[in-house]
Amino acid sequence: MTPHPPLTEHYSGNDGKTAYINQLFDAGSKHYDAISDWGFLHSGPFYNRWALRRHGLRKGDQVLDVACGTGSVAVEAARILGSADTVTCLDPSEGMLSVARRKLRARFVVGRAEQLPFSDDSFDFLTMGFALRHVTGLEEAFREYLRVLKPGGKVLILEITKPSGRAGAFLFRLYFGRIYPFLTRVFTRSRDAQAMMVYFWETMDACVRPESVLGALRSVGFVEAKRIGLLGLFSEYTAVKGPPTG
């Protein structure tokens, strides 16, 4: 299952999607933190740390942050852990990783969610912050998450979900589809940054509903798959790798 139908005005096929996204984030990476900061009213660090604590991240955990971007989730994980020594950050964009490397002394790896370059049973906790829409296949990525987690390990996926109600969907479209990209161009004077925000909106608008994400987690073998919705906008998906069988 794909997280959304192909956006054929930008690319064709999964290879085209991967190449397009990498180019998009490489070009816009230097603006990403500033855009995210004011766009979400400076709430990102607090929210990421709050979510990690609530879902059980604790000192000593080996953490993998998939599609880490500029490291916003990984930084908060390191604060909870006390250091970045047990944090691994993975992203396909060299541009985004170059920003993240300036923030914390974690292990950085270039790679994709669908082909994780790690051994089985390597991590206690796996995070993905606001990037699920960018994978090429949900089950493909989730199988890899299950593989690299230790038995009892947990996955936490943070995502933005378009409201189902009419009024909420209208305001969502107005802000993310119109206002946010426009202000991004005004403040950054960058077409690349604006294109990145337009693509964010397009993927959020077309993304599958939460029930499909939960179904995909369960279908590959995760247990205790749940979603917490906040403010009619944020989704927190969690699931656990069960004990070995046989």
ROSE-4610 file (N, C-alpha, C; in Angstrom, 1 decimal, always signed):
// ROSE-4610
residu = [M/M/M/T/T/T/P/P/P/H/H/H/P/P/P/P/P/P/L/L/L/T/T/T/E/E/E/H/H/H/Y/Y/Y/S/S/S/G/G/G/N/N/N/D/D/D/G/G/G/K/K/K/T/T/T/A/A/A/Y/Y/Y/I/I/I/N/N/N/Q/Q/Q/L/L/L/F/F/F/D/D/D/A/A/A/G/G/G/S/S/S/K/K/K/H/H/H/Y/Y/Y/D/D/D/A/A/A/I/I/I/S/S/S/D/D/D/W/W/W/G/G/G/F/F/F/L/L/L/H/H/H/S/S/S/G/G/G/P/P/P/F/F/F/Y/Y/Y/N/N/N/R/R/R/W/W/W/A/A/A/L/L/L/R/R/R/R/R/R/H/H/H/G/G/G/L/L/L/R/R/R/K/K/K/G/G/G/D/D/D/Q/Q/Q/V/V/V/L/L/L/D/D/D/V/V/V/A/A/A/C/C/C/G/G/G/T/T/T/G/G/G/S/S/S/V/V/V/A/A/A/V/V/V/E/E/E/A/A/A/A/A/A/R/R/R/I/I/I/L/L/L/G/G/G/S/S/S/A/A/A/D/D/D/T/T/T/V/V/V/T/T/T/C/C/C/L/L/L/D/D/D/P/P/P/S/S/S/E/E/E/G/G/G/M/M/M/L/L/L/S/S/S/V/V/V/A/A/A/R/R/R/R/R/R/K/K/K/L/L/L/R/R/R/A/A/A/R/R/R/F/F/F/V/V/V/V/V/V/G/G/G/R/R/R/A/A/A/E/E/E/Q/Q/Q/L/L/L/P/P/P/F/F/F/S/S/S/D/D/D/D/D/D/S/S/S/F/F/F/D/D/D/F/F/F/L/L/L/T/T/T/M/M/M/G/G/G/F/F/F/A/A/A/L/L/L/R/R/R/H/H/H/V/V/V/T/T/T/G/G/G/L/L/L/E/E/E/E/E/E/A/A/A/F/F/F/R/R/R/E/E/E/Y/Y/Y/L/L/L/R/R/R/V/V/V/L/L/L/K/K/K/P/P/P/G/G/G/G/G/G/K/K/K/V/V/V/L/L/L/I/I/I/L/L/L/E/E/E/I/I/I/T/T/T/K/K/K/P/P/P/S/S/S/G/G/G/R/R/R/A/A/A/G/G/G/A/A/A/F/F/F/L/L/L/F/F/F/R/R/R/L/L/L/Y/Y/Y/F/F/F/G/G/G/R/R/R/I/I/I/Y/Y/Y/P/P/P/F/F/F/L/L/L/T/T/T/R/R/R/V/V/V/F/F/F/T/T/T/R/R/R/S/S/S/R/R/R/D/D/D/A/A/A/Q/Q/Q/A/A/A/M/M/M/M/M/M/V/V/V/Y/Y/Y/F/F/F/W/W/W/E/E/E/T/T/T/M/M/M/D/D/D/A/A/A/C/C/C/V/V/V/R/R/R/P/P/P/E/E/E/S/S/S/V/V/V/L/L/L/G/G/G/A/A/A/L/L/L/R/R/R/S/S/S/V/V/V/G/G/G/F/F/F/V/V/V/E/E/E/A/A/A/K/K/K/R/R/R/I/I/I/G/G/G/L/L/L/L/L/L/G/G/G/L/L/L/F/F/F/S/S/S/E/E/E/Y/Y/Y/T/T/T/A/A/A/V/V/V/K/K/K/G/G/G/P/P/P/P/P/P/T/T/T/G/G/G]
num = [1/1/1/2/2/2/3/3/3/4/4/4/5/5/5/6/6/6/7/7/7/8/8/8/9/9/9/10/10/10/11/11/11/12/12/12/13/13/13/14/14/14/15/15/15/16/16/16/17/17/17/18/18/18/19/19/19/20/20/20/21/21/21/22/22/22/23/23/23/24/24/24/25/25/25/26/26/26/27/27/27/28/28/28/29/29/29/30/30/30/31/31/31/32/32/32/33/33/33/34/34/34/35/35/35/36/36/36/37/37/37/38/38/38/39/39/39/40/40/40/41/41/41/42/42/42/43/43/43/44/44/44/45/45/45/46/46/46/47/47/47/48/48/48/49/49/49/50/50/50/51/51/51/52/52/52/53/53/53/54/54/54/55/55/55/56/56/56/57/57/57/58/58/58/59/59/59/60/60/60/61/61/61/62/62/62/63/63/63/64/64/64/65/65/65/66/66/66/67/67/67/68/68/68/69/69/69/70/70/70/71/71/71/72/72/72/73/73/73/74/74/74/75/75/75/76/76/76/77/77/77/78/78/78/79/79/79/80/80/80/81/81/81/82/82/82/83/83/83/84/84/84/85/85/85/86/86/86/87/87/87/88/88/88/89/89/89/90/90/90/91/91/91/92/92/92/93/93/93/94/94/94/95/95/95/96/96/96/97/97/97/98/98/98/99/99/99/100/100/100/101/101/101/102/102/102/103/103/103/104/104/104/105/105/105/106/106/106/107/107/107/108/108/108/109/109/109/110/110/110/111/111/111/112/112/112/113/113/113/114/114/114/115/115/115/116/116/116/117/117/117/118/118/118/119/119/119/120/120/120/121/121/121/122/122/122/123/123/123/124/124/124/125/125/125/126/126/126/127/127/127/128/128/128/129/129/129/130/130/130/131/131/131/132/132/132/133/133/133/134/134/134/135/135/135/136/136/136/137/137/137/138/138/138/139/139/139/140/140/140/141/141/141/142/142/142/143/143/143/144/144/144/145/145/145/146/146/146/147/147/147/148/148/148/149/149/149/150/150/150/151/151/151/152/152/152/153/153/153/154/154/154/155/155/155/156/156/156/157/157/157/158/158/158/159/159/159/160/160/160/161/161/161/162/162/162/163/163/163/164/164/164/165/165/165/166/166/166/167/167/167/168/168/168/169/169/169/170/170/170/171/171/171/172/172/172/173/173/173/174/174/174/175/175/175/176/176/176/177/177/177/178/178/178/179/179/179/180/180/180/181/181/181/182/182/182/183/183/183/184/184/184/185/185/185/186/186/186/187/187/187/188/188/188/189/189/189/190/190/190/191/191/191/192/192/192/193/193/193/194/194/194/195/195/195/196/196/196/197/197/197/198/198/198/199/199/199/200/200/200/201/201/201/202/202/202/203/203/203/204/204/204/205/205/205/206/206/206/207/207/207/208/208/208/209/209/209/210/210/210/211/211/211/212/212/212/213/213/213/214/214/214/215/215/215/216/216/216/217/217/217/218/218/218/219/219/219/220/220/220/221/221/221/222/222/222/223/223/223/224/224/224/225/225/225/226/226/226/227/227/227/228/228/228/229/229/229/230/230/230/231/231/231/232/232/232/233/233/233/234/234/234/235/235/235/236/236/236/237/237/237/238/238/238/239/239/239/240/240/240/241/241/241/242/242/242/243/243/243/244/244/244/245/245/245/246/246/246]
x = [+0.8/+0.0/+0.9/+0.6/+1.3/+0.7/+1.4/+0.8/-0.1/+0.1/-0.8/-0.7/-1.7/-1.5/-0.3/+0.3/+1.4/+1.0/+1.9/+1.7/+2.4/+1.7/+2.3/+2.8/+2.4/+2.9/+4.3/+4.8/+6.1/+7.1/+6.5/+7.4/+6.5/+7.1/+6.4/+7.1/+6.4/+6.9/+7.7/+7.9/+8.6/+10.0/+10.8/+12.1/+12.1/+11.1/+10.9/+10.5/+9.7/+9.3/+10.5/+11.3/+12.5/+13.5/+13.7/+14.7/+14.1/+12.8/+12.2/+12.3/+12.0/+12.0/+13.4/+14.4/+15.7/+16.2/+15.8/+16.2/+15.5/+14.2/+13.4/+14.0/+14.3/+14.9/+16.3/+17.1/+18.5/+18.4/+17.5/+17.5/+16.9/+15.9/+15.3/+15.8/+16.8/+17.2/+17.6/+18.3/+18.8/+17.7/+16.5/+15.4/+14.4/+14.6/+13.6/+13.3/+14.3/+14.1/+13.3/+13.7/+13.0/+11.6/+11.3/+9.9/+9.1/+9.6/+8.9/+8.7/+9.6/+9.6/+8.4/+8.4/+7.3/+6.0/+6.1/+4.8/+4.0/+4.7/+4.0/+4.1/+4.3/+4.3/+5.3/+6.5/+7.6/+7.3/+6.3/+5.9/+6.7/+7.5/+8.1/+8.9/+9.9/+10.7/+10.0/+9.0/+8.2/+7.4/+6.7/+5.8/+6.6/+7.7/+8.5/+9.0/+9.5/+10.0/+8.8/+7.7/+6.5/+6.0/+6.0/+5.5/+6.5/+7.8/+8.8/+8.7/+8.5/+8.4/+7.1/+6.0/+4.7/+4.7/+5.5/+5.4/+6.6/+7.3/+8.2/+9.6/+10.1/+11.6/+12.3/+13.3/+14.1/+15.5/+16.3/+17.8/+18.2/+19.2/+19.7/+19.2/+18.1/+17.5/+18.4/+18.5/+19.1/+18.0/+18.2/+17.1/+17.5/+16.6/+16.7/+15.7/+16.1/+15.2/+15.2/+14.2/+14.1/+13.6/+14.1/+13.8/+13.9/+15.1/+15.4/+15.3/+15.5/+15.5/+16.6/+16.3/+17.3/+17.5/+16.9/+17.2/+16.3/+15.2/+14.3/+13.8/+13.5/+13.1/+14.3/+15.4/+16.6/+17.2/+17.1/+17.7/+16.9/+15.6/+14.8/+15.0/+15.2/+15.5/+16.8/+17.8/+19.1/+19.0/+18.1/+17.9/+17.3/+16.4/+15.8/+16.8/+17.6/+18.6/+19.8/+20.0/+21.2/+22.4/+22.3/+23.4/+22.9/+23.6/+23.2/+24.0/+24.7/+25.5/+24.8/+23.5/+22.7/+21.7/+21.9/+20.9/+21.5/+20.8/+21.2/+20.1/+20.6/+19.8/+19.9/+18.8/+18.9/+18.0/+18.5/+17.8/+18.4/+17.6/+18.1/+18.7/+18.4/+18.8/+20.1/+21.2/+22.5/+22.3/+21.5/+21.3/+20.6/+19.6/+19.0/+20.0/+20.7/+21.7/+22.8/+23.2/+24.2/+23.8/+22.5/+22.0/+21.9/+21.4/+21.3/+22.6/+23.7/+25.0/+25.5/+25.0/+25.5/+24.8/+23.8/+23.0/+23.3/+23.7/+24.0/+25.0/+25.7/+26.8/+26.2/+25.3/+24.7/+25.4/+25.0/+25.5/+24.5/+25.1/+24.3/+24.6/+23.5/+23.5/+22.6/+23.1/+22.3/+21.5/+20.2/+19.4/+17.9/+17.2/+15.7/+15.0/+13.8/+13.0/+12.7/+12.6/+12.3/+13.4/+14.6/+15.8/+16.8/+16.5/+17.3/+18.6/+19.7/+21.1/+21.5/+20.7/+21.0/+20.7/+21.3/+21.0/+19.7/+19.2/+18.0/+18.1/+17.0/+17.0/+18.1/+18.2/+19.2/+18.8/+17.5/+17.0/+15.9/+15.8/+14.7/+13.6/+13.9/+12.8/+13.1/+12.1/+12.2/+11.2/+11.7/+10.9/+10.9/+9.8/+9.7/+8.8/+9.4/+8.6/+8.2/+6.9/+6.3/+6.9/+7.2/+7.8/+7.1/+6.1/+5.5/+5.0/+4.5/+4.0/+5.0/+6.3/+7.4/+7.9/+7.5/+7.9/+7.2/+7.8/+7.1/+6.1/+6.2/+5.2/+5.2/+3.9/+3.8/+4.3/+3.8/+4.1/+5.6/+6.2/+7.6/+8.4/+8.1/+8.8/+8.6/+7.3/+7.0/+7.6/+7.8/+8.5/+10.0/+10.6/+11.9/+12.0/+11.0/+10.9/+10.8/+10.0/+9.8/+11.1/+11.8/+13.0/+14.1/+14.3/+15.4/+15.1/+13.9/+13.5/+13.8/+14.2/+14.4/+13.0/+12.8/+11.5/+11.1/+9.9/+9.5/+9.7/+10.5/+10.8/+9.5/+9.6/+8.4/+8.7/+7.7/+7.8/+6.8/+7.3/+6.5/+6.6/+5.4/+5.3/+4.5/+5.1/+4.3/+4.0/+2.7/+2.3/+1.2/+1.0/-0.1/-1.2/-2.4/-3.6/-4.6/-5.1/-6.1/-7.4/-8.0/-9.3/-10.3/-11.2/-12.3/-13.5/-13.6/-14.8/-14.7/-15.8/-15.8/-15.1/-15.4/-14.9/-13.4/-13.0/-11.6/-10.8/-11.3/-10.6/-10.5/-11.5/-11.3/-10.2/-10.2/-9.1/-7.7/-7.7/-6.4/-5.9/-6.8/-6.5/-6.0/-6.7/-6.4/-5.0/-4.7/-3.4/-2.3/-2.4/-1.3/-1.2/-2.3/-2.3/-2.1/-2.4/-2.3/-1.3/-1.7/-1.0/+0.4/+0.6/+2.0/+3.0/+2.6/+3.6/+3.8/+2.8/+2.9/+3.9/+3.7/+4.5/+6.0/+6.1/+7.4/+8.2/+7.5/+8.2/+8.5/+7.6/+7.8/+9.0/+9.1/+10.1/+11.5/+11.5/+12.8/+13.3/+12.3/+12.6/+13.2/+12.8/+13.3/+12.2/+12.3/+11.4/+11.5/+12.7/+12.9/+12.2/+12.2/+11.5/+10.0/+9.5/+8.1/+7.7/+8.4/+8.1/+8.0/+8.9/+8.9/+7.6/+7.1/+5.9/+4.7/+4.7/+3.6/+3.5/+4.6/+4.6/+4.1/+4.5/+4.0/+2.5/+1.9/+0.5/-0.1/+0.4/-0.2/-0.2/+0.9/+1.0/+0.0/-0.1/-1.0/-2.5/-2.8/-4.1/-4.5/-3.5/-3.8/-3.5/-3.0/-2.5/-3.7/-3.4/-4.4/-4.8/-6.0/-6.6/-5.9/-6.0/-5.3/-5.6/-6.8/-7.2/-6.3/-5.9/-5.0/-3.6/-3.1/-1.8/-1.8/-2.8/-2.8/-3.0/-3.7/-3.9/-2.6/-1.8/-0.5/+0.5/+0.5/+1.3/+1.0/-0.3/-0.8/-0.5/-0.6/-0.4/+1.0/+2.0/+3.4/+3.8/+2.9/+3.3/+3.4/+3.3/+3.3/+2.0/+2.2/+1.1/+0.9/-0.3/-0.7/-0.6/-1.0/-1.0/-2.1/-1.8/-2.7/-2.5/-3.5/-3.3/-3.9/-3.2/-3.7/-3.8/-5.0/-5.2/-5.2/-4.5/-4.5/-4.9/-5.8/-6.2/-6.8/-7.3/-7.8/-6.9/-5.6/-4.5/-3.4/-2.9/-1.7/-2.1/-1.3/-1.5/-0.2/-0.4/+0.7/+0.4/+1.1/+0.9/+2.0/+1.6/+2.5/+2.2/+3.3/+3.1/+4.3/+4.2/+5.3/+5.6/+6.9/+7.3/+7.2/+6.4/+6.1/+7.3/+7.2/+8.3/+8.6/+9.8/+10.1/+9.1/+8.7/+7.8/+8.6/+8.1/+8.8/+9.8]
y = [-1.2/+0.0/+1.3/+2.2/+3.4/+4.4/+5.3/+6.3/+7.3/+7.5/+8.3/+8.0/+8.3/+8.0/+8.8/+8.3/+9.0/+10.4/+11.4/+12.8/+13.0/+12.6/+12.5/+13.8/+14.9/+16.2/+16.4/+15.6/+15.8/+14.6/+13.4/+12.2/+11.1/+10.0/+8.8/+7.6/+6.8/+5.6/+5.8/+4.7/+4.8/+5.4/+5.0/+5.5/+7.0/+7.5/+8.9/+9.7/+9.0/+9.7/+9.9/+8.8/+8.9/+10.0/+10.0/+11.0/+12.4/+12.6/+13.9/+14.4/+13.5/+13.9/+14.3/+13.5/+13.8/+15.2/+15.4/+16.7/+17.9/+17.6/+18.6/+19.0/+18.0/+18.2/+18.7/+18.2/+18.8/+20.3/+20.7/+22.1/+23.0/+22.4/+23.2/+23.1/+22.2/+21.8/+23.0/+24.0/+25.1/+26.0/+25.9/+26.7/+25.9/+24.6/+23.7/+24.0/+24.2/+24.4/+25.7/+26.8/+28.0/+28.0/+27.3/+27.2/+26.4/+25.3/+24.4/+25.1/+25.9/+26.6/+27.6/+28.5/+29.5/+28.9/+28.0/+27.4/+26.7/+26.1/+25.4/+26.1/+27.4/+28.3/+27.9/+27.5/+27.1/+26.0/+25.1/+24.0/+22.7/+22.6/+21.4/+20.7/+21.4/+20.7/+20.2/+21.0/+20.6/+19.4/+19.5/+18.4/+17.1/+17.1/+15.9/+15.3/+16.1/+15.6/+15.0/+15.7/+15.2/+13.9/+13.7/+12.5/+11.3/+11.6/+10.5/+10.1/+11.0/+10.6/+9.8/+10.3/+9.6/+8.2/+7.9/+6.6/+5.7/+6.1/+5.2/+5.2/+6.2/+6.3/+6.4/+5.7/+5.7/+5.6/+6.0/+5.9/+4.5/+4.4/+3.1/+2.5/+3.0/+2.6/+2.8/+1.9/+2.1/+2.6/+3.8/+4.5/+4.6/+4.4/+4.6/+5.6/+6.8/+7.8/+7.8/+7.2/+7.0/+8.3/+8.6/+9.9/+11.1/+11.1/+12.1/+13.5/+13.8/+15.2/+16.0/+17.1/+18.0/+17.6/+16.5/+16.0/+16.5/+17.0/+17.6/+16.6/+15.4/+14.3/+13.8/+13.5/+12.9/+13.8/+15.1/+16.0/+15.8/+15.7/+15.6/+14.2/+13.2/+11.9/+11.9/+12.5/+12.6/+13.3/+14.3/+15.0/+14.1/+13.2/+12.3/+11.2/+10.8/+9.7/+10.2/+11.5/+12.0/+12.3/+11.7/+11.9/+11.3/+11.5/+11.0/+9.7/+9.1/+8.0/+6.7/+6.6/+5.4/+5.8/+7.0/+7.4/+7.3/+6.6/+6.5/+7.3/+8.1/+9.0/+8.5/+8.2/+7.8/+8.7/+9.1/+9.9/+9.7/+9.8/+9.7/+11.0/+12.1/+13.4/+13.9/+14.0/+14.5/+15.9/+16.7/+18.1/+18.2/+17.3/+17.3/+16.8/+15.7/+15.2/+16.2/+17.0/+18.0/+19.0/+19.3/+20.2/+19.5/+18.2/+17.4/+17.2/+17.0/+16.7/+17.9/+19.1/+20.3/+20.4/+19.5/+19.7/+18.6/+17.5/+16.4/+15.4/+14.8/+13.8/+12.4/+12.1/+10.8/+10.1/+8.9/+8.1/+8.5/+8.9/+9.3/+8.3/+7.9/+7.0/+7.4/+7.4/+7.7/+6.4/+6.5/+5.3/+5.6/+4.6/+4.7/+3.8/+4.2/+3.4/+2.0/+1.8/+0.6/-0.4/+0.1/-0.8/-0.3/-0.7/-0.2/-1.0/-0.3/-1.0/-1.4/-2.1/-2.5/-4.0/-4.6/-6.0/-6.2/-7.4/-7.7/-7.5/-7.1/-7.0/-6.0/-4.8/-3.9/-2.8/-2.4/-1.2/-1.5/-0.7/-0.8/+0.1/+1.2/+2.2/+2.8/+2.9/+3.4/+4.6/+5.7/+6.9/+7.3/+7.9/+8.6/+9.8/+10.9/+12.2/+12.9/+12.8/+13.6/+13.3/+12.0/+11.6/+10.4/+9.8/+8.6/+8.7/+9.9/+10.2/+10.0/+10.0/+10.0/+8.7/+7.6/+6.3/+5.8/+4.8/+4.3/+3.2/+2.6/+1.5/+1.4/+1.4/+1.3/-0.1/-1.2/-2.5/-2.7/-2.3/-2.5/-1.8/-0.6/+0.1/-0.5/-0.9/-1.5/-2.8/-3.6/-4.9/-4.6/-3.6/-3.3/-2.8/-2.0/-1.5/-2.7/-3.7/-4.9/-5.7/-5.8/-6.6/-6.0/-4.7/-4.1/-3.9/-3.9/-3.7/-5.0/-4.9/-6.0/-6.5/-7.8/-8.2/-7.3/-6.9/-5.9/-4.5/-4.2/-2.9/-2.2/-0.8/+0.0/+0.9/+1.1/+2.1/+3.2/+4.4/+5.6/+6.5/+6.7/+7.4/+8.7/+9.8/+11.1/+11.6/+12.0/+12.4/+13.5/+14.2/+15.2/+14.6/+14.6/+14.0/+15.0/+15.0/+16.0/+15.7/+16.7/+16.5/+15.9/+15.1/+14.5/+15.4/+16.3/+17.2/+18.2/+18.7/+19.7/+21.0/+21.6/+22.8/+22.7/+21.6/+21.4/+21.2/+20.4/+20.2/+21.5/+22.4/+23.7/+24.5/+24.6/+25.4/+24.8/+23.4/+22.7/+23.0/+23.0/+23.3/+24.8/+25.7/+27.1/+27.4/+26.8/+27.1/+26.4/+25.0/+24.3/+24.4/+24.5/+24.6/+26.0/+27.0/+28.4/+29.3/+29.5/+30.4/+30.0/+28.8/+28.3/+28.4/+27.9/+28.0/+29.5/+30.3/+31.7/+32.4/+32.2/+32.9/+32.3/+31.0/+30.5/+31.2/+31.5/+32.2/+33.6/+34.3/+35.6/+35.7/+34.8/+34.9/+34.4/+33.4/+32.8/+33.3/+33.8/+34.3/+33.1/+31.9/+30.7/+29.9/+29.7/+28.9/+27.4/+27.0/+25.6/+25.4/+26.3/+26.2/+26.2/+27.0/+27.1/+25.8/+25.2/+24.0/+22.8/+22.9/+21.8/+21.9/+23.1/+23.2/+22.9/+23.2/+22.8/+21.3/+20.7/+19.2/+18.6/+19.2/+18.8/+18.8/+19.9/+20.0/+18.9/+18.7/+17.8/+16.4/+16.0/+14.7/+14.5/+15.6/+15.5/+15.4/+16.1/+16.1/+14.7/+14.1/+12.8/+11.6/+11.7/+10.6/+9.7/+8.4/+7.4/+7.8/+7.3/+7.6/+6.7/+7.1/+6.4/+4.9/+4.5/+3.1/+2.2/+2.8/+2.1/+2.0/+3.0/+2.9/+1.8/+1.8/+0.8/-0.6/-0.7/-2.0/-2.5/-1.6/-1.9/-2.4/-1.7/-2.1/-3.5/-3.8/-5.1/-6.2/-5.9/-6.9/-7.4/-6.7/-7.2/-7.9/-7.9/-8.6/-7.8/-6.5/-5.7/-6.0/-5.9/-6.0/-4.7/-4.6/-3.4/-2.1/-2.2/-1.1/-0.1/+1.1/+2.1/+3.5/+4.3/+5.7/+6.6/+7.6/+8.7/+10.0/+10.6/+11.8/+13.0/+14.1/+15.3/+16.5/+17.3/+18.5/+18.4/+17.2/+16.9/+17.1/+17.1/+17.4/+16.4/+16.1/+15.2/+13.8/+12.9/+11.4/+10.9/+10.1/+9.3/+7.8/+7.2/+5.7/+5.0/+4.0/+3.2/+1.7/+0.9/-0.6/-1.2/-2.5/-3.2/-4.5/-4.8/-6.1/-7.2/-8.2/-9.2/-10.1/-11.0/-11.9/-12.9/-13.5/-14.5/-15.7/-16.2/-17.4/-18.6/-19.8/-21.0/-21.4]
z = [+0.0/+0.0/+0.0/-0.9/-0.9/+0.0/+0.6/+1.6/+0.9/-0.4/-1.2/-2.6/-3.5/-4.9/-5.5/-6.6/-7.2/-7.6/-7.3/-7.7/-9.0/-10.1/-11.4/-12.0/-11.4/-11.9/-11.5/-10.5/-10.0/-10.4/-10.5/-10.8/-11.3/-11.8/-12.2/-11.6/-10.9/-10.3/-9.0/-8.3/-7.0/-7.1/-8.1/-8.3/-8.5/-9.3/-9.6/-8.3/-7.5/-6.2/-5.3/-5.2/-4.3/-4.8/-6.1/-6.6/-6.4/-6.7/-6.5/-5.1/-4.1/-2.7/-2.3/-2.7/-2.3/-2.8/-4.1/-4.7/-3.9/-3.6/-2.9/-1.6/-0.8/+0.5/+0.5/-0.4/-0.5/-0.8/-1.7/-2.0/-0.9/-0.2/+0.8/+2.3/+2.4/+3.8/+4.7/+4.1/+4.9/+5.4/+4.9/+5.3/+6.2/+6.3/+6.9/+8.3/+9.2/+10.6/+10.9/+10.2/+10.4/+10.0/+8.8/+8.4/+9.4/+9.8/+10.8/+12.1/+12.5/+13.8/+13.8/+12.9/+13.0/+12.5/+11.5/+11.0/+12.0/+13.1/+14.1/+15.5/+15.4/+16.6/+17.6/+17.2/+18.1/+19.0/+18.6/+19.5/+19.3/+18.2/+17.8/+18.9/+19.4/+20.4/+21.6/+22.2/+23.3/+22.9/+21.8/+21.4/+21.2/+20.5/+20.2/+21.5/+22.4/+23.7/+24.5/+24.5/+25.3/+24.7/+23.4/+22.8/+23.1/+23.0/+23.3/+24.7/+25.7/+27.1/+27.3/+26.8/+27.0/+26.4/+25.4/+24.8/+25.2/+26.3/+27.0/+26.6/+25.9/+25.7/+27.0/+27.2/+28.5/+28.3/+29.3/+29.2/+29.0/+28.1/+27.8/+26.5/+26.0/+24.7/+23.6/+22.7/+21.4/+20.5/+19.9/+19.2/+17.7/+16.8/+15.4/+15.0/+14.5/+14.0/+12.5/+11.9/+10.4/+9.8/+8.6/+8.0/+9.0/+9.6/+10.7/+10.2/+8.9/+8.5/+9.1/+9.7/+10.3/+11.8/+12.2/+13.5/+14.7/+14.3/+15.4/+16.4/+16.0/+16.9/+17.6/+16.9/+17.5/+18.6/+18.4/+19.4/+20.7/+20.6/+21.9/+22.5/+21.6/+22.1/+22.9/+22.4/+23.1/+24.4/+24.5/+25.8/+26.8/+26.4/+27.3/+27.7/+26.8/+27.0/+27.8/+27.7/+28.4/+27.5/+26.3/+25.3/+24.0/+22.9/+21.6/+21.3/+22.3/+22.0/+21.5/+21.9/+21.5/+20.4/+19.8/+18.7/+17.4/+16.5/+15.1/+14.2/+13.4/+12.5/+11.0/+10.4/+9.0/+8.1/+7.0/+6.0/+4.7/+3.6/+2.2/+1.7/+2.4/+1.9/+2.6/+1.8/+2.4/+2.9/+2.2/+2.7/+4.1/+4.3/+5.6/+6.7/+6.4/+7.3/+7.7/+6.7/+7.0/+8.0/+8.1/+9.1/+10.4/+10.4/+11.6/+12.3/+11.5/+12.1/+12.9/+12.6/+13.4/+14.8/+15.0/+16.2/+17.3/+16.9/+17.9/+17.3/+18.2/+17.9/+17.9/+17.0/+16.9/+15.8/+15.5/+14.3/+13.2/+12.0/+10.9/+9.7/+9.1/+8.0/+6.9/+5.6/+4.5/+4.1/+4.0/+3.7/+3.7/+3.3/+3.1/+4.1/+4.4/+5.3/+4.8/+3.5/+2.9/+2.8/+3.0/+3.0/+4.1/+5.3/+6.4/+6.5/+6.5/+6.5/+7.9/+8.6/+9.9/+10.1/+11.1/+11.4/+12.1/+12.1/+12.8/+14.3/+15.0/+16.4/+17.0/+16.4/+16.7/+17.6/+17.7/+18.3/+19.3/+20.3/+21.3/+21.0/+20.3/+20.0/+18.6/+17.8/+16.4/+16.3/+15.8/+15.6/+14.1/+13.8/+12.4/+12.6/+12.4/+12.6/+11.4/+11.1/+10.0/+8.6/+8.4/+7.1/+6.5/+7.1/+6.7/+5.2/+4.9/+3.6/+2.5/+2.8/+1.8/+1.5/+2.2/+1.8/+0.6/-0.1/-1.3/-1.0/+0.1/+0.5/+2.0/+2.5/+4.0/+4.5/+3.9/+4.4/+4.2/+3.1/+2.9/+4.0/+4.3/+5.4/+6.8/+7.0/+8.3/+8.6/+7.5/+7.7/+8.1/+7.5/+7.9/+9.4/+9.8/+11.2/+12.1/+11.8/+12.6/+12.7/+11.6/+11.5/+12.4/+12.4/+13.1/+14.6/+15.0/+16.4/+17.1/+18.4/+19.2/+19.7/+20.1/+20.6/+21.8/+21.8/+22.8/+22.4/+21.3/+20.9/+20.3/+20.4/+20.0/+18.9/+18.0/+17.0/+17.3/+17.1/+17.3/+16.0/+15.4/+14.1/+14.4/+14.2/+14.4/+13.0/+12.8/+11.5/+11.6/+10.6/+10.5/+9.6/+10.1/+9.4/+9.1/+7.9/+7.5/+8.2/+8.9/+9.6/+8.7/+9.3/+8.5/+8.4/+9.4/+9.3/+8.3/+7.8/+6.7/+7.1/+8.2/+8.6/+8.9/+9.6/+9.9/+8.6/+7.6/+6.4/+5.6/+5.7/+5.0/+5.6/+6.9/+7.6/+7.3/+7.3/+7.0/+5.7/+4.7/+3.3/+3.2/+3.8/+3.7/+4.3/+5.4/+6.1/+5.3/+5.3/+4.7/+3.2/+2.5/+1.1/+0.5/+1.3/+0.7/+1.6/+2.8/+3.7/+3.9/+4.3/+4.7/+3.5/+2.4/+1.2/+0.9/+0.9/+0.6/+1.5/+2.8/+3.8/+3.7/+3.4/+3.3/+2.2/+1.1/+0.0/+0.4/+1.1/+1.5/+2.5/+3.5/+4.5/+4.0/+3.2/+2.8/+1.4/+0.6/-0.7/-1.6/-1.2/-1.9/-2.6/-3.9/-4.6/-4.1/-3.8/-3.3/-2.0/-1.1/+0.2/+0.0/-0.9/-1.2/-1.8/-2.8/-3.4/-2.4/-1.4/-0.4/+0.4/+0.7/+1.5/+0.7/-0.6/-1.5/-1.5/-1.6/-1.7/-0.4/+0.7/+2.0/+2.0/+1.6/+1.5/+0.6/-0.5/-1.5/-0.9/-0.2/+0.4/+1.6/+2.4/+3.5/+3.0/+1.9/+1.4/+0.8/+0.2/-0.5/+0.4/+1.6/+2.4/+2.8/+2.9/+3.4/+4.8/+5.2/+6.5/+7.6/+8.8/+9.9/+10.0/+9.6/+9.7/+8.7/+7.6/+6.7/+7.2/+7.9/+8.6/+9.6/+10.5/+11.5/+10.9/+9.9/+9.2/+8.6/+8.1/+7.5/+8.6/+9.8/+10.9/+11.3/+11.5/+11.9/+10.9/+9.6/+8.6/+8.5/+8.9/+8.9/+10.2/+11.2/+12.4/+13.7/+13.6/+14.8/+15.7/+17.0/+17.9/+18.6/+19.3/+20.0/+19.2/+17.9/+17.1/+17.5/+17.7/+18.2/+17.6/+17.6/+17.2/+18.2/+18.6/+19.4/+18.5/+18.5/+17.7/+18.7/+18.2/+19.1/+18.3/+18.8/+18.3/+16.9/+16.6/+15.2/+14.1/+14.4/+13.4/+13.5/+14.7/+14.8/+15.1/+14.5/+14.8/+15.4/+16.4/+17.0/+16.9/+16.0/+15.8/+16.6/+17.3/+18.1/+17.8/+17.9/+17.8/+18.4/+18.7/+19.5/+18.7/+18.7/+18.2/+19.2/+18.9/+19.9/+20.2/+21.2/+21.5/+20.4/+20.3/+19.3/+19.4/+18.2/+18.2/+17.9/+18.4/+18.1/+19.1]
